[in-house]
Amino acid sequence: MSEIQFIVNKELCIGANACGGICARICPPDIIEYIDEDGKKVPCISEIELCMKDHGCQNNCPVKAITVLPPQEGGRNF
């Protein structure tokens, strides 16, 4: 089984300075950190195993730049 995926659309993300770091404030302390990408603070997960999988960061992102995908078991058949 693969682990949960935390995906940030860096083109949509307006950066922590612009949104107030809402994703890190919603998430339990120290799970979401910010990395500087061309002067914009973009969220990343420091310890993915601590993710609560509650989609709080995804649901509260003002520009919908975050996607949280649950672990997949063996993939999907279409």
C-alpha atoms as one frame of an Amber mdcrd trajectory, in Angstrom:
protein
   0.000   0.000   0.000   1.349   3.420  -0.908   1.206   6.371   1.434  -1.045
   9.395   1.277  -0.134  12.048  -1.280  -0.004  15.784  -0.543  -0.001  17.609
  -3.872   0.439  21.363  -4.253  -0.300  23.091  -7.551   2.523  25.616  -7.385
   0.991  27.714 -10.166  -2.290  28.127  -8.262  -0.684  28.553  -4.830  -0.492
  32.233  -3.838   2.000  31.544  -1.048   1.780  31.678   2.733   2.383  35.420
   2.874  -0.687  36.081   0.709  -3.111  33.643   2.361  -1.788  33.827   5.910
  -0.569  30.219   5.898  -4.079  28.855   6.371  -3.086  25.258   5.548  -0.441
  25.112   8.284  -2.755  26.833  10.792  -5.522  24.262  10.170  -3.176  21.279
  10.338  -1.732  20.025  13.645   1.548  21.769  14.523   4.696  21.168  12.516
   3.241  18.880   9.837   3.063  21.512   7.097   6.187  23.560   6.516   6.933
  26.120   3.833   9.700  26.088   1.262  10.721  29.173  -0.642  10.105  28.880
  -4.372  11.096  32.041  -6.217  10.101  34.239  -3.271   6.794  32.435  -2.638
   6.363  30.258   0.468   4.833  26.998  -0.784   3.517  24.323   1.633   5.065
  20.885   1.949   4.551  18.037   4.412   7.403  17.431   6.849   6.165  14.046
   8.085   3.525  12.489   5.829   2.770   9.716   8.343   1.405  12.389  10.729
  -1.156  13.589   8.169  -4.651  13.279   9.639  -6.201  12.706   6.189  -9.052
  15.045   7.109  -8.635  17.234   4.003  -8.666  20.376   6.189  -5.785  21.931
   4.286  -7.382  21.055   0.935 -10.857  22.260   1.914  -9.645  25.571   3.350
  -7.104  26.589   0.704  -8.544  29.837  -0.723  -7.291  29.061  -4.252  -7.790
  25.243  -4.156  -4.074  24.618  -4.728  -3.856  21.568  -2.409  -5.006  18.021
  -3.154  -4.794  15.221  -0.592  -5.051  11.744  -2.081  -5.649   8.746   0.181
  -3.381   5.716  -0.022  -4.188   3.394  -2.895  -4.138  -0.364  -2.535  -2.951
  -1.996  -5.720  -4.226   0.734  -8.017  -7.559   0.958  -9.772  -9.020  -0.899
 -12.716 -10.895   1.190 -15.280
